[in-house]
């Protein structure tokens, strides 16, 4: 494909690659900027006070948020992981090679393990542990690494949202073989992740930023690992 540049009555053909393209790196960096801007805005606490007060969070033990979206979402994540394992040996989608399907599974498991690992080192407590919502902890930004807030900590980023966002690697594998299936997969992952994150927000388990960081981390890991392999396989 070529593009044409007209100037001074002259028409010059340019190769398509001369024009900037919104690639995975640009999207990853743009996502990072947006999440950082949300963090800097201070909207986390404002949002939390819209759904909680000194008595806690009304949706914390609701059957929809606790049983359906939290417990049910966790089981759904495991079920999809099993399907991806089966997909390695018995393909569910035509196109991707066995090696691609195996890497898809591996990156998914890595994303699913990375977020809980980060949580285990976090000094940030969950909103329902904060004194302003009936708990004992003081609010401390998750950027103040290692600074205890007086609560149990281990709350950043959102582990439950990773039950959906960990599967974003399917977009990078499927898009070269089945673009429509890739778009459907990406929309399903994003929708489920936001739904799970929203439920945890209503319960007081996580502010919005925790879900956004989980989404970005899973995207960044999937884009970098699957993208790096793709470049290594591409001819020079």
N, C-alpha and C positions, 0 to 999 in steps of 0.2 A: 504493500500500500504506500502511496505517496501523497504529500500535501503540496499545495501550490501557494507561493508567496508572490503577490503582485505589488510592485513598487516602481514608480517612475515610468509606467507603461511597459515594464518588463515583467515577465512571468517566469518564475524559477521553481522547478520541481525539487522538493525536499523529501528525503526519506522519512517515513512515519516515525522512526525512532528518534528523530531530531526534536520531536515535540514532547513536552513533559507528560509523564504518565503517573497516575496515582497508584503506586504499587504497595506491596505489603509493608515495606519500611516506612513509607509516608503515613499509612494508616496507623501503624503502631505508634509512631511519634505523635501524630495528631491525637490519638486516644490518650496518650500519656499527658499531653498538655491539658486536655479537657478534664481528666481526673484530678490533676494538680490544681486546676482552677476551682473545681468543686471543693477540694480540701481547703484552699485559701479563702473561699467565700464564707466559711463558717455556717453554711446552711445545714450541716448535719444536726446541730443542736436545735436549730429552729424547727426542722422537720420532726425531730423526736418529741419536742414539746407539743407538736400538733396531734400526736397520737398517745402521749403518756403524760402523767402528772406525778405528784408526790405519792400517790397511792399505787403507782405502777402503771402497767399497760393492760388495758381491758382485753386485748386480743391474745394475751400470752398463752392462755390455756384453751382458747376456742377450738372447737373440733375441726374447723376448716384450716386454721393456720397450724395447729399442733399435729393433729392426726393425719389430715389429708395432705397438706402441702409440705409439712416437715417430715413426718414418718413415711408417708406415701412417696414423697419425692426421693427420699433416700433409697427406698426399695426400687423405684423406677430407675435410678441411676445404676444400681447393681445389675438390674435386668438388661439394660442397654449395654453395659460392659460385657456381660455374658454373650450377648448377640455379636459384639465386635470380636470376641474370642472365637466364636463359631465361624464368623466371617473370614477369619484367617485361612481356615481349611475348606470351608464350603461358602464360596462368595455369595453374598446377598445382593450385590450390585455388579453388573458386568462392567469391565473396564480396568479397574485397578489390579495390578499384579499382586501376587502373594506377598512379595517384599513390601509393597506399598501398604497392604492391609496390615501386615505385621507392625510396620512402623506407626501406622495410625493407632493401633492398639497400644503400643508402647508409649507413645506421646500422651495418649489419653490417661493411662495409668500414672505417668509421671506428673501430669497436671493434678490428678486427683490426690497424689501423695504430697506434692509440693506445698499446697495451701495449708493442710493440717500441720505440716512440718514447721512452716512459718508461724502458725498460731501457737505452737508449743513454746516458742521463744518470745512471744509477745507479752509485754507488761501491761498492755491495754485491757481493761475490763469491759464487759458488755454493758450496754446502756441500763439494763435492769439491775445492775450492781451499783449504779451511781446513786449518791445520796439524794440528788434532786428528783430521783424516781423511786425513792423508798429504800435504796440500798445503803451501802457504807462507803463506797469509793468516791474519790474526787475526780472531776474531769481532768484528764491529761491527754494532750494530743498524741496520736500514735507515732508522730514524728519525733517525740522526745524519747528516743530509744533507751531502754534500760531504766527509765524513771517510773517507779511504782506509784500507783494511784490509790493504794490502800485496799484494793479489791483483789479478787483471785487472778485477774489478768487472763492471758491466753484466749483473746477474743478477736485479734486482727490477723488476717482479713477474714472474710466470711467463708467458713468451711462448707456450709450447706449449699451455697450458690455454686460451689465447684462441682456438685452433683450434676449440674447441667453444663456449666461453662467448660468443664474438662473435656467435653466431647467436640469442641470447636475444630479440632484437627480434621474432622471429616470434610470440612469446607475445602481445605487445602489439597486433600487427596482426590475428592470427587470432582472438583471443578474442571480439571483437565480432561476428564472422561465423560462425565454426565453433568453438564452445567445446571440444568434444571433441578436435578436431585441435590446438587451442591447448595443451590440457593434455598431450597426447601429445608435442607438440613441446618443451614446457618440460621434461618428464621426460627426453626423449632428450638435450637439450642439457645438463641438469644431470648426467645419468649419464655422458655422454661426457667432460664437463669434469672430473668427479671421477676418472674412470678415467685420463685423460691426466695429470692432476695427480698421482695416486697413482703412476703409472709413473715420473714424473720425481722424485718423492720417493724411491722405492726406488733409483733410479739415483744419487741424491745430487746431482741437478741443482737441486732447489728444496726448501726446507722447506714444510710445509703452509701457512704464512701467505702465501707467494707466490701459491699457487693461490687461496686465499680472497680475496686482494686483486684478483686478475684477475677472479674471478667478480663481486665487488662493483662494480668499475669498469665492466664491461660491462653489468651490470644498471642501474647509475645512469645511464650514458650513454643507454641504450636507453629507460629510463623517462622521463627528462627530455626527450629530443629528440622521441620519438614522442608523449609525453604533451602537450608544449607545442603541437605541431601540432594535436592533437586538440582542445585547448581553444580554439585560435584558430578552428577550423572550427565549433565548437559555437555555436548561436545564443545571444544574450544573454538 
